[in-house]
Amino acid sequence: MTYNNERIVQANGVDLCVETFGNPADPAIILISGAPLTCSMHWWEDVFCERLAAGSRFVIRYDTRDFGRSVTCEPGDPQYSLRDLVADVVGLLDTFGLTNANLVGFGVGGWIGQLVALDYPDRVTSLTLISTRPNAHGPTDPDLPEHTEEFMAHIGKAPGPDWSNRAEVIDYIVDFQCALSNSQFFDKATKYDLACRIFDRAANIVSSMKNPPLIDKGDRWRERLGEVSAPALVIHGIEDPFFPYGNALALEKEIPDAQLIALEQMGHELPRAVWDVVVPAILRHTSGD
């Protein structure tokens, strides 16, 4: 399968694969993926990107390092840190000649968005944080809920796949996404297509699956959230098993004037069933009004 609208750009000194939607003259939105096992640009579905672009936005999605056609490290030895992923976003702004942009980050992509807003405040027009939390994995904050016991039991019950076996890897990714989702929203066909794209586009699927959790997360930033100056929108599923809802409440409380949209019955996902709420909310938030 070919993806004719993708291209490789140099950003922050590395190759990143990007795809754009809409008119470059419109306000820019950079979509930062970060769902577990799926830090591929294709986690942001084509139609989702097209709907944002139809709202007069210039949408940029990209593969994070070790995914898709972006730069890849050897399995087990990621030669980059979380702060490098932050600098990659700034590099993309420079590559596209953008003074600033609206950032939309999901999961770990939300960590990246928070850090760009803190370390490069003049480059961030607005910040949308979906299904994320105010700190990285490591020493836990007692007031923040961790992964649910049910989720941990589910992912711990089966061994990992033979990474050279396409069918096994795809089934593994689909099953993992099912564990993150509320079953009523889970679209197996869509997740299967995404898993196929992840496997088929990966330079090294083992790097894609193994390296992201190993990166150096660097210093904490939760204590700095009061410094965020960009308008912030927090969107979170009440039934999120990966970053439970209490994390969204902390972000709303600790980021000045942050707005929170709680989505009933939604897990760690962005299913089509909620797009009629989420897309207009992002368009309003990025309108500059």
Disulfide bonds with the S-S distance in Angstrom:
none
